[in-house]
Amino acid sequence: KQTGGEFQIGVMKTDGSGERILSSGFQQEGPTWAPNGRVLMFFRDSAGGPKLVSVDLTGRNEQSIPTANFASDPAWSPLLE
């Protein structure tokens, strides 16, 4: 979703209700679900430089994901049991 020039990454129910914004900023894109359905990962380019970020469904547990080089367009491998 885009509001006021910022991109917002969030979740909602299938009927469109219960929208919850998990992250907001000017340059973030490419959200992708973890195989367990509880975490989103996306690309963010901010003053601290480009990085991959993960956030849980509460939006409170956001973490930068370290990468050896520039990374964008995250993808998950299949869930291992």
Secondary structure, DSSP 8 states (H G I E B T S, - for coil): -EETTEEEEEE--TTS-S-EEEEEESSEEEEEE-TTSSEEEEEEEETTEEEEEEEETTS--EEEE--SS---S--------
